[in-house]
Amino acid sequence: MKKLVSTILLFSCLTANSIQAQQKSARIRLTDVTLMHEMRTTPSPLDKATVSDRAVSFQWPLQADVDTSEEILDGVHSGKKKVDKSRLKYQLRYSQDAAMKNNVVQAETRWPFFNPEKDLASGVWHWQYGYVEEGKTKWSPVLQFTVEANPDKFCPPSFKTMQTSLPKSHPRILVQKNKWADFMKKSQSKPEYQWYIERADQVLKAPMQSVNDIKSHLADGLDNEMQRKAMLTRESRRIIDKEEANVELLIRAYLLTQDTKYSKEAVKRILEMISWDKNKNVMGDFNASTMLSLSSLAYDSFYNLLDETQKQTLLKEIKKRGSEFYNNFNNRLENHIADNHVWQMTLRIFTFAAFSVYGDLPEADLWTDYCYNVWLTRFPGLNKDGAWHNGDGYFAVNFRTLIEVPYFYTAITGFNFFSDPWYQGSAMYTIYQQPPFSKSAGNGSGHQGNMKPNSIRVGYADALARMTGNTYAADYVRRISTTPDYHKRLLTVKSGSLAWFRLQCDKPLPEGEGLSNLPMGYVFPETGLASFMTNWERVGGNAMYSFRSSPYGSTSHAIANQNAFNTFFGGSSLFYSSGHHIAFVDEHSMLCHRSARAHNTILVNGMGQRIGTEGYGWIPRYYVGEKIGYILGDASNAYGEEISPLWLERGKEGGIEYTPANGWDKNHLKTFRRHTVALDKSGLVFIYDELEADEPVTWDYLLHTVINPMNVTKKDKYVHIQATNKNGASDAYLFSSGTLKTDTTSQFFIPAVNWLRADTNGKFASYPNHWHFKATSEKQQMYRFATIINTHPLSRPAPEPEILPDGRIKVGSWIIKVNVSSEGTPSFFIRSTRKGEDVNITYKGGATIVREDDYETTLVDKFPELEI
């Protein structure tokens, strides 16, 4: 097994004096208001950056006073001056000559990015970007970066190469004409073939639904316009998504059989659906993308069957919708942190539409150029580590985009777009954030319903395994998809079914190392996530611990859970994030699910973390070894009054007040650093909180459960809090600097009222309450908590920690010495008592030192490389 370590300094021995010398240099104190930005504020490559893993892509911010957006999410505008996007021009120049005199490459572009046709030679480079106004260019300072040689560097072909490879005939999107006959023949032996035919035949027998079936009356009586729009969007999508799935079944059935009974019915339904946008109850950008998707797939798939009138009708719809999307995307999307709907599916739909009419619509020349190059610039990941900052609740919505777009480019160019190193990281994220048959790690809005990996997630892992050769992902798939019809039920799910990919791809699942060979933990430093496991072989005996402290803060679908953790046993949650995701901006969702009060973290004077990128955390140090796993999370910059312009505006429209009564006030926090140590694969986790304010404050230590109430017992030296599920328990032993006042409740701060999510009969199910524990300190400027968590089978109760005469704590085969006093240097020392083991971890306010059997690793803070 490989040891995964984040190491700054390695020493065979370290004296007390050298530890003291590192106290000041080991810690990085950030003063940035935000680490990430809703819109790009920094160029890439940054000055003095090194590029080694992929071809250079130049990117830069929009001008500071320019707003090129249509609408951001929920109708929120930036308030900056609008510009005519067609007039925007930029210039770029780069050279290995620092004076920018010799061998200078200069280019003009209409977008704030540029991809050279070939990767740059290794060495030092210099570059500038410029804004062109009235024929004059305002140049940036000269920036420097270094290109390192790397034989495995991801260097996809240029757009010009893509153009020459694109077939001139139709179909070319879901299948290429020259491969069509072979595709039909090979598909017949796969189960997905029969699923498509069976479901398409059912569609032929079923009457088409109408927009008149939209339950618009459910919006009557809702409090504000945002709620009304959300309801109408949801209810119109219920009808339109159903018919979209039906028509897609017909299109695919035709491509599998060339039977025109499917194509005729599909065309009839599409021509009817095109008129639906005139209905006042049809809302939402997903509905517009549905019309673009169906029109373009029909145009490409049925090209030789359509009469001229039908072709022109479809081309008119594609031109209309495609122009709308391009005008919205360009000079905005490429600079946006993560425009949810676009990255989830709209960009994929627009990409396929653009290439389906390339050569037939003049606009497609521009569209295809933009789609291909924005993919090379920004995707597949919005960070390097392969994780998904929005969390697992919305991760699956991206699967078709993450697989189908690069697979299309791979099929056309012959270059494997899955060789991007991001995909290997994504395989690890998929596995570690939701192991086989387990609840998801619990990050991002809407994560509560992810009780075990569904076939959509497993289909994504399957595609990753086949296209990257990742054998861990292959084992993940084999362990879960145990029946031939495993993927059948979710065949037509809008967001993520990859059944068509499995028909197209003939690569076998790779053989090799399986899940049991994985390390005990994995850390995603750019995204700010980590997970640790005790048992990959039997999920029923697996104790899992997840952690988040993220540079992305709580914008988009992320939540305000910096320095928060969750625990699990047997695949079910124990201590876990609480609250319900009712709507994107809903009072309960904002105050009891997104808010920090909903998570296993700390409140300061009862106040929580900022909403938006401004409420950020990060992971300065981490280590994953054979017997010790370690994470240091820093949420020192996460707290304070709400200042995000975007989220202030959303709050205003949604009726959310960012007041002290609701958990936001002037910031008094100076330091919140949470150390986590996973002790072997025992289920034991040690947590140490360093807390400091600019004046005496109360410190609230929070824990939550969503399955059973907690059991709370006050002891002489600690508070014992137990969480249970059907088969397991997490016993938390909370030590602190002083006396704690504890409180438990089963009531939310704001009741969870389901006003949006009706079933097909218009019935609104109620949301259950959760349980909440709070331990509140007396007012102190400096404070420390230490927590020992033992996660174990319910049938084997855990012995309580033993307090030794000298104040040390013995738990299992480990001895812990920790300073929980508010005086003195923050410190802990943990060592194994097993015979023959030389395993320990030391922290004395500076570096963290881990020793594992003759190997000593010294960890100091290291800033992650961030994208925007």
ChimeraX attribute file (.defattr): number of C-alpha atoms within 10 A of each C-alpha:
attribute: neighborCount
match mode: 1-to-1
recipient: residues
	/A:1	10
	/A:2	10
	/A:3	11
	/A:4	17
	/A:5	17
	/A:6	19
	/A:7	15
	/A:8	14
	/A:9	12
	/A:10	13
	/A:11	10
	/A:12	10
	/A:13	12
	/A:14	13
	/A:15	7
	/A:16	7
	/A:17	8
	/A:18	11
	/A:19	19
	/A:20	14
	/A:21	12
	/A:22	14
	/A:23	14
	/A:24	12
	/A:25	12
	/A:26	20
	/A:27	17
	/A:28	13
	/A:29	12
	/A:30	12
	/A:31	9
	/A:32	10
	/A:33	14
	/A:34	20
	/A:35	20
	/A:36	23
	/A:37	22
	/A:38	19
	/A:39	16
	/A:40	19
	/A:41	15
	/A:42	17
	/A:43	20
	/A:44	19
	/A:45	20
	/A:46	16
	/A:47	16
	/A:48	13
	/A:49	15
	/A:50	15
	/A:51	19
	/A:52	17
	/A:53	19
	/A:54	18
	/A:55	21
	/A:56	22
	/A:57	19
	/A:58	20
	/A:59	24
	/A:60	24
	/A:61	20
	/A:62	23
	/A:63	11
	/A:64	8
	/A:65	10
	/A:66	13
	/A:67	19
	/A:68	23
	/A:69	21
	/A:70	17
	/A:71	11
	/A:72	16
	/A:73	14
	/A:74	16
	/A:75	11
	/A:76	16
	/A:77	15
	/A:78	16
	/A:79	10
	/A:80	12
	/A:81	9
	/A:82	13
	/A:83	12
	/A:84	9
	/A:85	17
	/A:86	11
	/A:87	10
	/A:88	17
	/A:89	18
	/A:90	22
	/A:91	21
	/A:92	22
	/A:93	17
	/A:94	22
	/A:95	20
	/A:96	22
	/A:97	14
	/A:98	15
	/A:99	10
	/A:100	17
	/A:101	9
	/A:102	11
	/A:103	10
	/A:104	15
	/A:105	13
	/A:106	13
	/A:107	13
	/A:108	15
	/A:109	13
	/A:110	17
	/A:111	22
	/A:112	25
	/A:113	24
	/A:114	23
	/A:115	17
	/A:116	15
	/A:117	14
	/A:118	12
	/A:119	18
	/A:120	18
	/A:121	13
	/A:122	14
	/A:123	12
	/A:124	18
	/A:125	19
	/A:126	20
	/A:127	24
	/A:128	20
	/A:129	28
	/A:130	19
	/A:131	19
	/A:132	18
	/A:133	12
	/A:134	7
	/A:135	7
	/A:136	9
	/A:137	15
	/A:138	12
	/A:139	15
	/A:140	14
	/A:141	11
	/A:142	15
	/A:143	19
	/A:144	20
	/A:145	20
	/A:146	20
	/A:147	20
	/A:148	17
	/A:149	14
	/A:150	12
	/A:151	8
	/A:152	12
	/A:153	17
	/A:154	20
	/A:155	19
	/A:156	22
	/A:157	18
	/A:158	18
	/A:159	19
	/A:160	10
	/A:161	13
	/A:162	18
	/A:163	17
	/A:164	11
	/A:165	14
	/A:166	17
	/A:167	16
	/A:168	15
	/A:169	14
	/A:170	18
	/A:171	23
	/A:172	23
	/A:173	22
	/A:174	20
	/A:175	22
	/A:176	20
	/A:177	17
	/A:178	13
	/A:179	11
	/A:180	16
	/A:181	15
	/A:182	10
	/A:183	18
	/A:184	18
	/A:185	11
	/A:186	14
	/A:187	19
	/A:188	14
	/A:189	11
	/A:190	12
	/A:191	16
	/A:192	22
	/A:193	21
	/A:194	15
	/A:195	19
	/A:196	24
	/A:197	19
	/A:198	13
	/A:199	16
	/A:200	23
	/A:201	16
	/A:202	12
	/A:203	20
	/A:204	16
	/A:205	8
	/A:206	10
	/A:207	7
	/A:208	13
	/A:209	14
	/A:210	14
	/A:211	21
	/A:212	12
	/A:213	11
	/A:214	20
	/A:215	20
	/A:216	19
	/A:217	11
	/A:218	17
	/A:219	19
	/A:220	9
	/A:221	9
	/A:222	14
	/A:223	12
	/A:224	12
	/A:225	12
	/A:226	17
	/A:227	21
	/A:228	18
	/A:229	18
	/A:230	18
	/A:231	26
	/A:232	23
	/A:233	20
	/A:234	21
	/A:235	29
	/A:236	23
	/A:237	22
	/A:238	17
	/A:239	20
	/A:240	23
	/A:241	18
	/A:242	15
	/A:243	20
	/A:244	23
	/A:245	19
	/A:246	21
	/A:247	25
	/A:248	19
	/A:249	25
	/A:250	29
	/A:251	27
	/A:252	22
	/A:253	25
	/A:254	22
	/A:255	22
	/A:256	23
	/A:257	15
	/A:258	17
	/A:259	12
	/A:260	16
	/A:261	13
	/A:262	23
	/A:263	23
	/A:264	16
	/A:265	15
	/A:266	24
	/A:267	22
	/A:268	11
	/A:269	18
	/A:270	18
	/A:271	17
	/A:272	11
	/A:273	20
	/A:274	18
	/A:275	11
	/A:276	17
	/A:277	14
	/A:278	8
	/A:279	11
	/A:280	10
	/A:281	19
	/A:282	23
	/A:283	19
	/A:284	16
	/A:285	14
	/A:286	17
	/A:287	20
	/A:288	18
	/A:289	23
	/A:290	23
	/A:291	24
	/A:292	28
	/A:293	24
	/A:294	28
	/A:295	26
	/A:296	27
	/A:297	24
	/A:298	25
	/A:299	26
	/A:300	24
	/A:301	25
	/A:302	23
	/A:303	16
	/A:304	12
	/A:305	14
	/A:306	18
	/A:307	10
	/A:308	10
	/A:309	9
	/A:310	15
	/A:311	19
	/A:312	13
	/A:313	15
	/A:314	25
	/A:315	20
	/A:316	14
	/A:317	19
	/A:318	26
	/A:319	21
	/A:320	12
	/A:321	21
	/A:322	26
	/A:323	16
	/A:324	13
	/A:325	21
	/A:326	19
	/A:327	18
	/A:328	17
	/A:329	22
	/A:330	21
	/A:331	22
	/A:332	23
	/A:333	21
	/A:334	26
	/A:335	25
	/A:336	19
	/A:337	21
	/A:338	20
	/A:339	17
	/A:340	18
	/A:341	15
	/A:342	20
	/A:343	19
	/A:344	22
	/A:345	22
	/A:346	21
	/A:347	22
	/A:348	24
	/A:349	22
	/A:350	25
	/A:351	24
	/A:352	25
	/A:353	28
	/A:354	28
	/A:355	25
	/A:356	28
	/A:357	23
	/A:358	20
	/A:359	13
	/A:360	13
	/A:361	15
	/A:362	11
	/A:363	16
	/A:364	22
	/A:365	16
	/A:366	12
	/A:367	22
	/A:368	23
	/A:369	18
	/A:370	21
	/A:371	22
	/A:372	18
	/A:373	18
	/A:374	21
	/A:375	17
	/A:376	22
	/A:377	20
	/A:378	19
	/A:379	16
	/A:380	23
	/A:381	21
	/A:382	21
	/A:383	20
	/A:384	22
	/A:385	24
	/A:386	22
	/A:387	29
	/A:388	23
	/A:389	29
	/A:390	23
	/A:391	23
	/A:392	28
	/A:393	21
	/A:394	21
	/A:395	19
	/A:396	20
	/A:397	22
	/A:398	20
	/A:399	22
	/A:400	22
	/A:401	23
	/A:402	24
	/A:403	22
	/A:404	18
	/A:405	21
	/A:406	21
	/A:407	22
	/A:408	19
	/A:409	19
	/A:410	16
	/A:411	19
	/A:412	19
	/A:413	19
	/A:414	13
	/A:415	15
	/A:416	17
	/A:417	25
	/A:418	22
	/A:419	17
	/A:420	21
	/A:421	20
	/A:422	20
	/A:423	25
	/A:424	19
	/A:425	16
	/A:426	23
	/A:427	25
	/A:428	22
	/A:429	23
	/A:430	25
	/A:431	22
	/A:432	23
	/A:433	25
	/A:434	23
	/A:435	23
	/A:436	26
	/A:437	18
	/A:438	22
	/A:439	23
	/A:440	28
	/A:441	33
	/A:442	27
	/A:443	32
	/A:444	27
	/A:445	26
	/A:446	22
	/A:447	21
	/A:448	22
	/A:449	13
	/A:450	16
	/A:451	16
	/A:452	17
	/A:453	19
	/A:454	17
	/A:455	22
	/A:456	22
	/A:457	23
	/A:458	26
	/A:459	24
	/A:460	25
	/A:461	25
	/A:462	26
	/A:463	30
	/A:464	24
	/A:465	26
	/A:466	20
	/A:467	21
	/A:468	20
	/A:469	20
	/A:470	24
	/A:471	20
	/A:472	23
	/A:473	29
	/A:474	26
	/A:475	22
	/A:476	21
	/A:477	23
	/A:478	16
	/A:479	14
	/A:480	17
	/A:481	17
	/A:482	9
	/A:483	8
	/A:484	10
	/A:485	11
	/A:486	15
	/A:487	20
	/A:488	15
	/A:489	11
	/A:490	16
	/A:491	21
	/A:492	20
	/A:493	14
	/A:494	15
	/A:495	18
	/A:496	25
	/A:497	25
	/A:498	26
	/A:499	20
	/A:500	17
	/A:501	19
	/A:502	19
	/A:503	19
	/A:504	16
	/A:505	15
	/A:506	11
	/A:507	12
	/A:508	13
	/A:509	21
	/A:510	18
	/A:511	13
	/A:512	12
	/A:513	15
	/A:514	18
	/A:515	19
	/A:516	14
	/A:517	13
	/A:518	17
	/A:519	20
	/A:520	25
	/A:521	24
	/A:522	24
	/A:523	30
	/A:524	25
	/A:525	28
	/A:526	24
	/A:527	28
	/A:528	27
	/A:529	30
	/A:530	25
	/A:531	26
	/A:532	27
	/A:533	25
	/A:534	24
	/A:535	19
	/A:536	19
	/A:537	14
	/A:538	12
	/A:539	19
	/A:540	17
	/A:541	17
	/A:542	27
	/A:543	29
	/A:544	32
	/A:545	28
	/A:546	24
	/A:547	26
	/A:548	31
	/A:549	30
	/A:550	32
	/A:551	27
	/A:552	31
	/A:553	33
	/A:554	29
	/A:555	27
	/A:556	22
	/A:557	21
	/A:558	25
	/A:559	31
	/A:560	35
	/A:561	33
	/A:562	35
	/A:563	32
	/A:564	24
	/A:565	26
	/A:566	24
	/A:567	30
	/A:568	29
	/A:569	30
	/A:570	23
	/A:571	26
	/A:572	26
	/A:573	32
	/A:574	29
	/A:575	32
	/A:576	29
	/A:577	34
	/A:578	26
	/A:579	32
	/A:580	26
	/A:581	24
	/A:582	21
	/A:583	19
	/A:584	19
	/A:585	23
	/A:586	22
	/A:587	21
	/A:588	23
	/A:589	23
	/A:590	27
	/A:591	24
	/A:592	24
	/A:593	27
	/A:594	32
	/A:595	25
	/A:596	31
	/A:597	32
	/A:598	29
	/A:599	32
	/A:600	27
	/A:601	24
	/A:602	28
	/A:603	22
	/A:604	25
	/A:605	21
	/A:606	19
	/A:607	27
	/A:608	29
	/A:609	34
	/A:610	30
	/A:611	31
	/A:612	28
	/A:613	27
	/A:614	26
	/A:615	32
	/A:616	32
	/A:617	32
	/A:618	29
	/A:619	30
	/A:620	23
	/A:621	27
	/A:622	27
	/A:623	23
	/A:624	22
	/A:625	20
	/A:626	18
	/A:627	19
	/A:628	22
	/A:629	27
	/A:630	27
	/A:631	25
	/A:632	24
	/A:633	27
	/A:634	27
	/A:635	30
	/A:636	26
	/A:637	26
	/A:638	34
	/A:639	29
	/A:640	22
	/A:641	20
	/A:642	21
	/A:643	16
	/A:644	18
	/A:645	14
	/A:646	17
	/A:647	21
	/A:648	17
	/A:649	17
	/A:650	19
	/A:651	17
	/A:652	12
	/A:653	17
	/A:654	20
	/A:655	15
	/A:656	19
	/A:657	16
	/A:658	20
	/A:659	13
	/A:660	15
	/A:661	10
	/A:662	19
	/A:663	23
	/A:664	23
	/A:665	21
	/A:666	12
	/A:667	19
	/A:668	18
	/A:669	22
	/A:670	18
	/A:671	19
	/A:672	25
	/A:673	21
	/A:674	25
	/A:675	23
	/A:676	24
	/A:677	21
	/A:678	26
	/A:679	24
	/A:680	21
	/A:681	20
	/A:682	18
	/A:683	24
	/A:684	23
	/A:685	23
	/A:686	20
	/A:687	19
	/A:688	24
	/A:689	26
	/A:690	21
	/A:691	23
	/A:692	23
	/A:693	20
	/A:694	13
	/A:695	13
	/A:696	15
	/A:697	20
	/A:698	20
	/A:699	28
	/A:700	24
	/A:701	24
	/A:702	23
	/A:703	29
	/A:704	29
	/A:705	27
	/A:706	23
	/A:707	19
	/A:708	16
	/A:709	19
	/A:710	25
	/A:711	13
	/A:712	17
	/A:713	12
	/A:714	14
	/A:715	11
	/A:716	5
	/A:717	13
	/A:718	18
	/A:719	19
	/A:720	20
	/A:721	19
	/A:722	21
	/A:723	26
	/A:724	26
	/A:725	22
	/A:726	14
	/A:727	16
	/A:728	26
	/A:729	28
	/A:730	29
	/A:731	27
	/A:732	24
	/A:733	22
	/A:734	21
	/A:735	23
	/A:736	23
	/A:737	18
	/A:738	18
	/A:739	13
	/A:740	20
	/A:741	12
	/A:742	17
	/A:743	12
	/A:744	17
	/A:745	15
	/A:746	16
	/A:747	13
	/A:748	20
	/A:749	14
	/A:750	14
	/A:751	17
	/A:752	22
	/A:753	17
	/A:754	17
	/A:755	18
	/A:756	21
	/A:757	16
	/A:758	16
	/A:759	11
	/A:760	10
	/A:761	7
	/A:762	13
	/A:763	11
	/A:764	14
	/A:765	13
	/A:766	11
	/A:767	13
	/A:768	15
	/A:769	18
	/A:770	21
	/A:771	21
	/A:772	26
	/A:773	22
	/A:774	21
	/A:775	20
	/A:776	22
	/A:777	20
	/A:778	16
	/A:779	14
	/A:780	18
	/A:781	18
	/A:782	20
	/A:783	26
	/A:784	22
	/A:785	22
	/A:786	23
	/A:787	20
	/A:788	24
	/A:789	23
	/A:790	26
	/A:791	29
	/A:792	24
	/A:793	22
	/A:794	15
	/A:795	9
	/A:796	10
	/A:797	14
	/A:798	16
	/A:799	10
	/A:800	15
	/A:801	16
	/A:802	13
	/A:803	14
	/A:804	10
	/A:805	7
	/A:806	7
	/A:807	12
	/A:808	17
	/A:809	18
	/A:810	18
	/A:811	17
	/A:812	18
	/A:813	13
	/A:814	17
	/A:815	20
	/A:816	19
	/A:817	16
	/A:818	21
	/A:819	22
	/A:820	22
	/A:821	17
	/A:822	19
	/A:823	11
	/A:824	9
	/A:825	13
	/A:826	20
	/A:827	18
	/A:828	20
	/A:829	18
	/A:830	22
	/A:831	20
	/A:832	21
	/A:833	15
	/A:834	11
	/A:835	7
	/A:836	8
	/A:837	13
	/A:838	14
	/A:839	23
	/A:840	22
	/A:841	22
	/A:842	19
	/A:843	19
	/A:844	17
	/A:845	19
	/A:846	22
	/A:847	26
	/A:848	25
	/A:849	21
	/A:850	24
	/A:851	20
	/A:852	17
	/A:853	13
	/A:854	11
	/A:855	13
	/A:856	19
	/A:857	24
	/A:858	24
	/A:859	24
	/A:860	22
	/A:861	21
	/A:862	17
	/A:863	13
	/A:864	17
	/A:865	12
	/A:866	16
	/A:867	20
	/A:868	22
